[in-house]
Amino acid sequence: MTVSAIAEGYNSVTAFFHVRDADRLIAFLRVAFGAEETQRTLDAGRVVHAEVSIGDSRVMIGEPWGGGSSLGVFSTHTSMWKTSM
């Protein structure tokens, strides 16, 4: 039996965004790309993990824990991903 390293329903590359306001990113992805939310896990109101489907691909999204900084800030005003690395 052959085992695939890629889970069923996922592609070779799956993006994960770690942002301060996951709800805003999800809303943007809905409007801009017709994304459909397929999963959401909350802890104390914070999005620990969410997934959206865009076409045949999935995008994973989460928010930072414990006041830690995220790798970027998503801004719907500029419609772009800004890295702060």
trRosetta pair geometry for C-beta under 8 A, 3 or more apart (Angstrom, degrees):
i j d omega theta_ij theta_ji phi_ij phi_ji
4 7 7.8 172 100 -72 104 19
6 10 5.5 -145 -178 87 88 100
6 11 7.2 -45 -162 159 136 13
6 12 6.3 -61 -93 -96 143 44
7 10 4.8 57 66 15 84 125
9 58 7.1 50 139 -31 90 133
10 14 5.3 -41 -160 -62 112 133
10 58 5.9 -62 -111 30 76 123
11 14 6.4 143 55 -67 76 77
11 56 7.0 94 -60 122 116 91
11 57 5.4 -36 0 -112 133 85
11 58 7.7 173 10 23 87 77
14 57 7.3 177 -114 -170 70 87
14 58 5.6 -3 -139 77 113 91
14 59 7.3 -178 -174 -103 76 33
14 60 6.3 59 146 -9 109 106
15 59 4.9 -14 71 -128 103 83
15 60 6.9 -171 99 33 51 72
16 59 7.7 164 -89 -174 32 60
16 60 4.2 -19 -108 77 80 109
16 61 7.3 -177 -158 -74 56 30
16 62 7.2 -1 -175 12 99 101
17 22 8.0 147 99 -116 104 80
17 25 6.1 -158 107 -178 148 160
17 59 6.8 15 -1 171 106 106
17 60 7.3 171 22 92 62 56
17 61 5.0 -8 63 -112 96 77
17 62 7.6 166 89 29 54 57
17 72 7.6 -72 -158 60 88 118
17 74 7.0 43 173 -58 137 129
17 81 7.5 -118 -125 -120 120 129
18 61 8.0 170 -81 -158 31 49
18 62 5.6 -17 -113 72 70 87
18 63 7.4 128 -165 -120 62 16
18 64 6.4 77 170 -65 102 76
18 70 5.0 -170 127 -151 86 96
18 71 5.3 75 69 16 110 102
18 72 7.5 110 74 32 72 80
19 22 5.9 140 72 -78 98 59
19 24 8.0 -112 130 64 135 97
19 25 5.3 108 58 -37 157 143
19 61 6.8 -32 26 -159 105 96
19 62 7.9 136 29 78 61 38
19 63 6.6 -50 81 -102 52 65
19 70 5.5 101 -124 170 23 161
19 72 6.4 -41 -100 83 81 81
19 73 6.8 106 -148 -132 89 29
19 74 4.6 -1 -141 -6 148 110
20 63 6.4 67 -142 -142 24 95
20 64 6.7 -20 -94 15 64 106
20 70 5.2 -138 -50 4 75 139
20 73 6.0 -9 16 -118 118 77
20 74 7.7 -163 40 25 75 80
21 24 4.2 26 125 17 116 117
21 25 6.7 142 98 -16 70 86
21 63 7.5 59 -70 -105 15 116
21 74 6.6 -125 62 58 89 101
22 25 5.6 -58 -150 39 38 111
22 26 6.1 38 154 -20 71 106
22 47 3.8 -89 59 54 154 149
22 50 5.9 131 170 19 134 134
22 61 4.9 132 -143 144 105 117
22 62 6.6 -28 -86 -145 137 11
22 63 5.1 -100 -25 -52 113 98
23 26 5.8 -54 -146 37 30 111
23 27 6.3 32 154 -20 64 106
23 47 6.9 170 -46 -32 72 135
24 27 5.6 -53 -146 36 31 112
24 28 6.4 33 154 -20 64 105
24 74 6.3 170 99 95 108 114
24 76 5.8 -122 176 -27 108 120
25 28 5.7 -54 -149 36 32 112
25 29 6.3 31 154 -18 65 106
25 61 5.8 179 94 -137 134 142
25 74 4.6 54 -83 84 102 170
26 29 5.7 -54 -147 37 31 111
26 30 6.5 38 152 -24 63 102
26 35 7.1 -129 -160 100 62 136
26 37 6.1 32 -164 -83 126 114
26 50 6.3 -46 -79 127 131 151
26 52 6.1 163 -133 -55 85 135
26 61 6.4 -155 -64 58 91 166
27 30 5.7 -50 -153 29 32 115
27 31 6.6 22 155 -11 65 107
27 76 7.6 -25 88 -85 105 146
28 31 6.0 -62 -149 41 32 104
28 32 5.6 11 164 -4 71 119
28 74 7.2 -149 23 159 151 126
28 76 5.0 -153 -83 -103 122 103
28 79 7.4 173 -157 -122 128 72
29 32 6.1 -60 -125 50 26 100
29 33 5.4 -35 -168 41 65 112
29 35 3.8 8 136 6 101 150
29 52 5.5 110 114 97 145 165
29 54 6.7 -98 -178 -71 108 122
29 59 6.7 -140 -134 60 156 149
30 33 7.6 -63 -100 57 5 68
30 34 7.0 19 -165 -137 44 16
30 35 5.0 -89 -80 58 47 86
30 36 7.7 87 -113 -79 85 34
30 37 7.7 -32 -75 -32 110 90
30 52 7.7 -116 -65 -145 72 143
32 35 7.9 19 62 -8 76 103
32 79 7.4 142 -93 -146 141 110
33 54 4.7 -6 141 -135 131 124
33 55 8.0 -77 172 -16 106 89
34 54 7.0 117 74 -134 72 74
35 52 4.0 25 176 163 121 131
35 53 6.6 153 -155 72 68 40
35 54 4.8 -39 -95 -77 83 88
35 59 7.1 -49 -128 34 135 122
36 52 6.3 152 72 -160 33 78
36 53 5.0 -16 58 54 91 95
37 40 6.3 10 174 -44 124 110
37 50 6.5 -40 -145 -176 104 110
37 51 7.4 121 -158 85 58 49
37 52 5.2 -45 -95 -99 50 84
38 51 5.0 -45 64 96 98 100
38 52 6.5 146 7 -119 84 27
38 53 5.4 66 -33 -22 127 101
38 58 7.2 -66 36 -124 139 111
39 49 7.0 -24 125 123 113 93
39 50 6.1 171 95 -152 69 44
39 51 4.2 34 43 32 106 102
40 47 6.5 -66 -154 -133 91 97
40 49 7.6 172 -147 94 31 56
40 50 4.6 9 -106 -110 71 94
40 51 8.0 -138 -61 26 51 59
41 47 7.5 99 71 -162 54 57
41 48 4.7 -58 104 63 99 107
41 49 4.6 20 40 52 114 88
41 50 7.2 -156 24 -68 63 56
42 45 6.3 1 -174 -112 118 13
42 46 6.6 141 -157 67 71 39
42 47 6.2 -44 -100 -97 71 45
42 48 6.5 156 -125 2 15 92
43 46 5.6 -30 68 60 72 93
43 48 4.9 59 2 -50 107 123
46 63 5.1 -124 -173 72 97 133
46 65 7.6 124 130 -101 157 61
47 50 5.1 -29 -171 -24 123 116
47 61 6.7 -5 134 116 137 96
47 62 6.2 -155 118 -136 87 45
47 63 5.0 101 60 -7 80 109
48 62 6.0 -13 163 -139 30 104
48 63 7.4 -65 -84 42 27 83
49 60 6.8 -29 -159 -165 87 100
49 61 7.6 130 -160 76 40 50
49 62 5.2 -18 -92 -87 51 107
50 60 7.3 147 80 -159 48 51
50 61 4.6 -25 65 65 98 98
50 62 7.0 165 17 -75 73 54
51 58 5.3 -5 -172 -172 111 115
51 59 6.9 155 -154 77 60 44
51 60 5.4 -26 -98 -100 81 64
51 61 7.3 171 -84 18 31 79
52 58 6.9 156 80 -153 39 64
52 59 5.2 -12 59 56 90 96
52 61 7.1 27 -2 -5 100 121
53 56 7.9 -18 -170 -132 101 14
53 57 7.1 150 -155 83 60 39
53 58 5.5 -37 -97 -96 64 72
54 57 5.4 -22 68 70 82 92
54 58 7.6 149 21 -102 71 22
54 59 6.3 31 0 -12 114 112
63 70 7.3 -69 -155 -80 52 128
64 67 7.6 -48 121 110 114 8
64 68 4.5 -134 177 79 120 87
64 69 6.4 -136 -114 124 170 10
64 70 4.6 -132 -38 -69 119 80
65 68 5.9 24 69 21 58 116
69 84 7.6 -94 165 88 126 133
70 73 7.0 123 75 -72 119 56
71 83 6.5 -28 153 -140 84 83
71 84 7.0 173 172 47 37 80
71 85 6.3 4 -161 -64 85 99
72 81 5.8 29 152 -180 153 87
72 82 5.7 161 -163 83 99 52
72 83 4.8 -58 -93 -105 112 47
72 84 5.9 159 -106 5 49 83
72 85 7.9 -35 -67 -29 84 86
73 82 5.5 -18 60 66 82 108
73 84 6.7 52 -6 -28 93 123
74 81 6.1 -30 -106 -111 76 68
74 82 7.7 170 -97 25 27 79
75 78 4.7 36 100 30 122 96
75 79 7.5 -71 99 -24 75 23
75 80 6.9 -2 60 56 95 63
75 82 6.3 28 3 -2 113 119
76 79 6.5 29 -159 -78 42 60
78 82 7.4 53 72 -45 141 115
